[in-house]
Amino acid sequence: MDKVTLTVEGMMCTGCKGKVEKALEGLKGVRNYSVDLSNGKASVEYDASRVTPNVMKEAIEDKGFSVTAIGD
């Protein structure tokens, strides 16, 4: 299982957090995630054979947010 932390810009409320969570939930290969509204980060455990951080980034950006960094 791989882990990644995404820095998400534009989350202002719990509704925004929910949209980011929905984006991650919809991806096959995402096992666990935690979205922290206060620091604008999403920590994700995933199966690298099924999904990549770039796919996660695109899914979040499709919800209207910007992913400004992808890190460990």
C-alpha positions as a Markdown table, in Angstrom:
| # | Residue | x | y | z |
|---|---|---|---|---|
| 1 | Met | 0.0 | 0.0 | 0.0 |
| 2 | Asp | 1.4 | 3.4 | -1.0 |
| 3 | Lys | 0.7 | 6.7 | 0.7 |
| 4 | Val | 0.6 | 10.3 | -0.6 |
| 5 | Thr | -0.3 | 13.7 | 0.8 |
| 6 | Leu | -2.0 | 16.2 | -1.5 |
| 7 | Thr | -2.1 | 19.9 | -0.8 |
| 8 | Val | -5.6 | 21.1 | -1.7 |
| 9 | Glu | -6.2 | 24.9 | -2.2 |
| 10 | Gly | -9.7 | 26.3 | -2.0 |
| 11 | Met | -11.3 | 24.2 | 0.7 |
| 12 | Met | -13.2 | 26.8 | 2.8 |
| 13 | Cys | -15.9 | 24.8 | 4.7 |
| 14 | Thr | -17.1 | 21.3 | 5.6 |
| 15 | Gly | -19.0 | 21.1 | 2.3 |
| 16 | Cys | -15.8 | 21.6 | 0.4 |
| 17 | Lys | -14.1 | 18.9 | 2.5 |
| 18 | Gly | -17.0 | 16.6 | 1.6 |
| 19 | Lys | -16.5 | 17.3 | -2.1 |
| 20 | Val | -12.8 | 16.3 | -1.9 |
| 21 | Glu | -13.8 | 13.2 | 0.1 |
| 22 | Lys | -16.3 | 12.2 | -2.6 |
| 23 | Ala | -13.7 | 12.7 | -5.3 |
| 24 | Leu | -11.4 | 10.3 | -3.5 |
| 25 | Glu | -14.2 | 7.8 | -2.7 |
| 26 | Gly | -15.0 | 7.5 | -6.3 |
| 27 | Leu | -11.6 | 6.2 | -7.3 |
| 28 | Lys | -10.9 | 2.5 | -7.5 |
| 29 | Gly | -7.7 | 1.8 | -5.6 |
| 30 | Val | -8.1 | 4.4 | -2.9 |
| 31 | Arg | -8.2 | 2.4 | 0.3 |
| 32 | Asn | -8.2 | 5.0 | 3.1 |
| 33 | Tyr | -8.1 | 8.8 | 3.2 |
| 34 | Ser | -8.2 | 11.7 | 5.6 |
| 35 | Val | -9.0 | 15.2 | 4.5 |
| 36 | Asp | -7.9 | 18.0 | 6.9 |
| 37 | Leu | -9.8 | 21.2 | 6.3 |
| 38 | Ser | -7.7 | 23.3 | 8.7 |
| 39 | Asn | -4.4 | 22.6 | 6.9 |
| 40 | Gly | -5.7 | 21.9 | 3.4 |
| 41 | Lys | -4.2 | 18.4 | 3.1 |
| 42 | Ala | -5.6 | 15.1 | 2.0 |
| 43 | Ser | -3.6 | 12.0 | 3.1 |
| 44 | Val | -4.4 | 9.0 | 1.0 |
| 45 | Glu | -3.5 | 5.3 | 1.2 |
| 46 | Tyr | -3.9 | 3.6 | -2.2 |
| 47 | Asp | -3.1 | 0.7 | -4.5 |
| 48 | Ala | -0.5 | 2.0 | -7.0 |
| 49 | Ser | -1.5 | -0.7 | -9.5 |
| 50 | Arg | -5.0 | 0.8 | -9.7 |
| 51 | Val | -4.7 | 4.6 | -9.2 |
| 52 | Thr | -2.0 | 7.2 | -9.3 |
| 53 | Pro | -1.6 | 10.5 | -7.4 |
| 54 | Asn | -2.1 | 12.4 | -10.7 |
| 55 | Val | -5.5 | 10.7 | -11.1 |
| 56 | Met | -6.4 | 11.8 | -7.6 |
| 57 | Lys | -5.3 | 15.3 | -8.4 |
| 58 | Glu | -7.5 | 15.4 | -11.5 |
| 59 | Ala | -10.5 | 14.0 | -9.6 |
| 60 | Ile | -10.1 | 16.7 | -6.9 |
| 61 | Glu | -9.6 | 19.5 | -9.5 |
| 62 | Asp | -12.7 | 18.3 | -11.3 |
| 63 | Lys | -14.6 | 19.3 | -8.1 |
| 64 | Gly | -13.3 | 22.9 | -8.5 |
| 65 | Phe | -10.2 | 22.8 | -6.2 |
| 66 | Ser | -6.5 | 23.1 | -7.0 |
| 67 | Val | -4.0 | 20.5 | -5.9 |
| 68 | Thr | -0.8 | 22.5 | -5.5 |
| 69 | Ala | 1.5 | 19.8 | -4.2 |
| 70 | Ile | 1.9 | 16.1 | -4.2 |
| 71 | Gly | 4.2 | 14.7 | -1.5 |
| 72 | Asp | 4.9 | 11.8 | 0.8 |
